[in-house]
Amino acid sequence: MKRKVCFAALAMAVILPAAAQDTYESARLLGSDLNGTARYVGMGGAMDALGADISTISTNPAGIGLFRHSHASISLGFVSQQDAEKFDNKSKTTISFDQAGFVYSSRLNRSSFINFAFNFHKSKNFNQILNAANSLKGCSQNGLTYAKADDGAYYFDLNRQGENIGYNANDNRSLAYSEADYLNANSLMTDFEAYYNEEPNWVFYNEANAYTFDRSHRGWINNFDFNISGNSNDRFYWGLTVGVKSVNYRGYSEYAETLVDKNDNPIGSVAVSDVRRIKGTGLDVTAGVIFRPSAESPFRIGLAISSPTWYDLTTNNDSHILNNTTNPYGYDQGKSNQDYDFKFYTPWKFGLSLGHTIGTQLALGFGYEYSDYTSATNRVNKGDTYWNDDYGYSPSYTDEPMKRNTEKSLKGVHTIRVGAEVKPVSDFAIRLGYNYVSSPYEANGERDMYLDSPGVSYASTTDYVNWKDTHRVTCGVGYKVGGVNMDLAYQYNMTKGDFHPFQPYAGNSGVKEVKFNRHQLLLTLGYTF
């Protein structure tokens, strides 16, 4: 019969010397939302060459060089998700504090300035509810754990604590044996009495005919940007921004399968809950220029380049499995807990922008940005030990198997921004914008749980989503009286994706289309002095 006590956490069973994240967990930190001041959002973010908006501080810092007066602003609003079922007591509508900053403008002569600026903005709002459910045929999550052993990723054996562990050919714990595998193997798949009686087939698996999945995402990436910029004779503008990022992410998920025997008869269910937290900081540098090719024309061209964000992060999980089957083997329940530090380096970003004004009534903006997500790098910490790598001495090294998976599953991302501002009267503006971000995922990308990688070893879940293109439609209005400006913007964000409960290994993996559509209402109050 099933054992009534919980088996020990993996942290107690096996001590690993290093840690890293996997491709899909780290991909949460890539890219950014369209967020900032209401004017910037209302124009779809197409203000890099137009400048004179503090939100350009992190996309083209030279835009701060167009300020001729000092300015301060603050922005907040509401974010609401569409088409999601409430889960984990999480509301689909939340209040968001999105931006606060100032520019100090110092005149050098009649047409030249040097400016200093600081800006806080929420570059990523993780708040999201994800729901998925589908049928399964010829596969299950514990079936993947068994298939990995069957395909030679590891072999099963009990350790000194009596826990079923996946070992490699050197009789060490295989890095392809994840925390999710550990929970499955010990709660669902092991006939411990058969093992001690030296009977064959002491490890087995059950297929599933359906699954349900729910996850709540919470948290943010906050940017704190410090800028110096300048204006030379109203023809050439330059800027440099040093950015500090603060990451605070929490995800809670519940995954359940209805298991069946070899005759497709239901034998009960298995449920897995998981809490994943990621915290830490990052540092990046962005440089940009804007120039007017002709002194007689207001047409402007902007160029920008951003370094990788060098993240230093800590993550931890708290995972539980509940065995509600009639299977007499294994444990009723189990748990797994881990926490570790790791590093993650994002790709370089390159931007081109155009801006043009017609009198004081019309402003037109266009922006293009490219970032090669395949160059994102998960790095393994080595603790306090330093050793020589290709570039000198480093406290971390690239997780090479995960790097290859990143190159296989992610791709270059193109961002296009288009916006217009019309002023029917001098103090009132109407804005429209469109923002497009191409899919960062290959259609056949997968969260490869066969990799001999620390990123797999510490994985407590198996699900992933290949998100497709993102479309953002925006509009807004602005009113200025004296030195005070009030701006309001609305944004509608639309994204679809393919949810996988685990990587395909046999038959139908249960892929399900999911949507992430979100509304944002944003208010900015500013003062020019």
Salt bridges, closest charged atoms under 4 A:
ASP22 OD2 - ARG447 NH2 2.96
GLU25 OE1 - ARG28 NE 3.17
GLU25 OE2 - ARG447 NH2 3.53
ASP33 OD2 - ARG518 NH2 3.43
ASP48 OD2 - ARG417 NH1 3.66
ASP88 OD2 - ARG218 NH1 2.73
ASP88 OD2 - ARG250 NH1 3.61
ASP181 OD2 - LYS148 NZ 2.50
ASP225 OD2 - HIS121 ND1 3.99
ASP234 OD2 - ARG68 NH2 2.38
ASP264 OD2 - LYS137 NZ 3.77
ASP284 OD2 - LYS245 NZ 2.44
ASP318 OD1 - HIS320 NE2 3.08
ASP332 OD1 - LYS2 NZ 3.72
ASP332 OD2 - LYS4 NZ 3.44
GLU369 OE1 - ARG417 NH2 3.46
GLU421 OE2 - ARG39 NE 3.12
GLU421 OE2 - ARG431 NE 2.62
GLU446 OE2 - LYS408 NZ 3.88
ASP463 OD2 - ARG215 NH1 2.70
ASP487 OD1 - ARG431 NH1 2.82
ASP498 OD1 - LYS468 NZ 3.89
